[in-house]
């Protein structure tokens, strides 16, 4: 298992350089206050992990790992674990960068708000991961890419339209009790969708002809 995770990290090392310039641009825009960059690093980590599927296909990794006992299951597990590590790590890096940026600008430091934003980012990126990986295992990265983009775009549009159409503050006030349980609820939802996505990916990959 550790060897499979290490393999994915080595692949990330080879492909991460191409995203460095884009990352620096987003960080600069965040620094000057033009945009909120809290979502960028975790989202890019998921994109980078998706690129490892292309490397696997090019190097015929699927055929190789299938020759080992439980090789396919280990490969799927490693993909999910590596992606989760990256999401958590980049979310923490973003959190600390935001704290430093706020201190530099001498703005009020609202740690609770930053932690809530970080949790929301983690949940969102995990959701993208859980939608994307089963599709990639089923159709391959190239075919799944368009569908993944459309799903993410539709979800983002739906959330924005819903937020514009309803009064969120009024709803939250009516559900005041939810304020005390939304964090464990979000964590529980993340674990549920992760488990569902993992088992779907495992089932699809185990039956896939290589």
C-alpha positions in Angstrom: 0.0 0.0 0.0 2.7 2.5 1.0 4.5 1.6 -2.3 1.4 2.5 -4.3 1.0 5.8 -2.5 4.6 6.6 -3.0 4.2 5.8 -6.7 1.4 8.4 -7.0 3.4 11.0 -5.2 6.3 10.5 -7.6 3.9 10.9 -10.5 2.6 14.1 -9.0 6.2 15.4 -8.7 6.6 15.1 -12.5 3.3 16.8 -13.4 3.1 19.5 -10.7 5.6 21.9 -12.3 3.2 22.7 -15.1 0.7 24.0 -12.5 3.2 26.2 -10.6 2.7 29.3 -12.8 -1.1 29.1 -12.6 -0.8 28.7 -8.8 1.4 31.7 -8.4 -1.0 33.8 -10.4 -3.9 32.8 -8.2 -1.9 33.4 -5.0 -1.0 36.9 -6.3 -4.6 37.7 -7.1 -5.5 36.5 -3.6 -2.8 38.6 -2.1 -4.0 41.8 -3.7 -7.6 41.0 -2.8 -8.9 40.3 -6.3 -10.2 36.9 -5.5 -10.6 34.3 -2.8 -7.9 31.6 -3.3 -9.1 29.3 -0.5 -10.4 26.7 -3.0 -7.6 26.8 -5.5 -4.9 24.6 -3.9 -7.2 21.8 -2.8 -9.0 21.8 -6.2 -5.6 21.8 -8.0 -4.5 18.8 -5.9 -7.5 16.8 -7.2 -6.8 17.9 -10.8 -3.1 16.8 -10.4 -4.3 13.4 -9.1 -6.5 13.0 -12.1 -3.5 13.4 -14.3 -1.9 10.4 -12.7 -4.5 8.3 -14.4 -3.1 9.4 -17.8 0.4 8.3 -16.6 -1.0 5.0 -15.5 -2.6 4.4 -18.9 0.4 5.4 -20.8 2.7 3.1 -18.9 0.2 0.2 -18.9 0.0 0.3 -15.1 -3.5 -1.3 -15.0 -2.3 -4.5 -16.7 0.8 -4.7 -14.4 -1.1 -4.1 -11.1 -3.7 -6.7 -12.1 -1.1 -9.5 -11.9 -0.8 -9.0 -8.1 -3.2 -10.4 -5.5 -5.6 -7.7 -4.6 -3.6 -5.4 -6.8 -6.6 -3.6 -8.3 -8.1 -3.0 -4.8 -4.8 -1.7 -3.5 -4.4 0.6 -6.5 -7.9 2.1 -6.0 -7.3 2.5 -2.3 -4.0 4.2 -2.9 -5.6 6.7 -5.3 -8.2 7.7 -2.7 -5.8 7.9 0.2 -3.2 9.9 -1.7 -5.9 12.4 -2.9 -7.3 12.8 0.6 -3.8 13.4 2.0 -3.3 16.1 -0.7 -6.7 17.7 0.0 -6.0 17.9 3.7 -2.5 19.1 3.3 -3.3 21.8 0.8 -6.3 23.0 2.9 -4.0 23.4 5.9 -1.4 25.3 3.8 -4.1 27.6 2.5 -5.4 28.1 6.0 -2.0 29.2 7.3 -1.3 31.3 4.3 -4.6 33.1 4.9 -3.7 33.7 8.5 -0.3 35.2 7.5 -1.9 37.3 4.8 -4.5 38.7 7.2 -1.8 39.5 9.8 0.3 41.3 7.1 -2.7 43.4 6.0 -3.5 44.0 9.7 -7.1 42.9 9.3 -9.3 41.3 11.9 -8.4 37.6 12.3 -11.6 35.5 12.4 -10.2 32.0 13.0 -13.7 30.4 13.3 -14.7 31.8 9.9 -11.4 30.5 8.3 -11.9 27.1 9.8 -15.5 26.9 8.5 -14.3 28.0 5.1 -11.6 25.3 5.2 -14.1 22.6 6.1 -16.4 23.7 3.3 -13.5 23.6 0.9 -12.5 20.1 2.0 -16.1 18.9 1.6 -16.4 20.4 -1.8 -13.2 18.9 -3.1 -14.0 15.5 -1.7 -17.4 15.7 -3.5 -15.6 16.4 -6.8 -13.2 13.5 -6.1 -16.1 11.2 -5.4 -17.9 12.1 -8.6 -14.8 12.0 -10.8 -13.0 8.8 -9.8 -15.8 6.3 -10.6 -16.3 7.9 -14.0 -12.6 7.8 -14.7 -12.3 4.1 -13.7 -15.4 3.4 -15.9 -14.6 5.4 -19.1 -11.0 6.6 -18.7 -9.8 10.1 -18.1 -10.2 11.4 -21.6 -13.8 10.3 -22.0 -14.8 11.2 -18.5 -13.2 14.6 -18.5 -16.0 16.3 -20.4 -18.7 14.7 -18.2 -16.9 15.6 -15.0 -16.6 19.2 -16.2 -20.3 19.4 -17.0 -21.3 17.9 -13.6 -19.1 20.3 -11.7 -20.3 23.2 -13.7 -24.0 22.3 -13.3 -23.5 21.8 -9.5 -21.8 25.2 -9.2 -24.5 26.9 -11.3 -27.3 25.2 -9.3 -25.7 26.2 -5.9 -25.3 29.8 -7.2 -28.9 29.9 -8.5 -30.3 28.5 -5.3 -28.3 31.0 -3.2 -29.7 33.9 -5.3 -33.3 32.6 -5.3 -33.7 32.1 -1.5 -32.9 33.9 1.7 -30.2 31.7 3.3 -30.1 33.8 6.4 -33.8 33.3 7.0 -33.5 29.6 6.5 -30.6 29.3 8.9 -32.4 31.3 11.5 -35.3 28.9 11.1 -32.9 26.0 11.6 -31.0 27.5 14.4 -30.4 24.0 15.9 -28.4 23.0 12.8 -25.7 25.6 13.7 -24.6 23.3 16.5 -24.4 20.1 14.4 -23.4 21.2 10.9 -19.8 20.4 11.4 -20.3 16.7 12.4 -23.0 16.5 9.8 -20.6 17.6 7.1 -18.0 15.2 8.2 -20.5 12.3 8.2 -21.7 13.2 4.7 -18.1 13.3 3.5 -17.4 9.8 4.9 -20.6 8.5 3.4 -20.0 9.8 -0.1 -16.3 8.7 0.1 -17.3 5.2 1.1 -19.9 5.0 -1.7 -17.5 6.4 -4.3 -14.7 4.1 -3.3 -16.8 0.9 -3.5 -18.3 2.0 -6.8 -14.8 2.6 -8.2 -13.5 -0.7 -6.8 -16.4 -2.6 -8.3 -16.0 -0.9 -11.7 -12.2 -1.4 -11.8 -12.3 -5.0 -10.6 -14.6 -5.9 -13.5 -12.8 -3.8 -16.1 -11.2 -5.7 -18.9 -7.5 -4.6 -19.3 
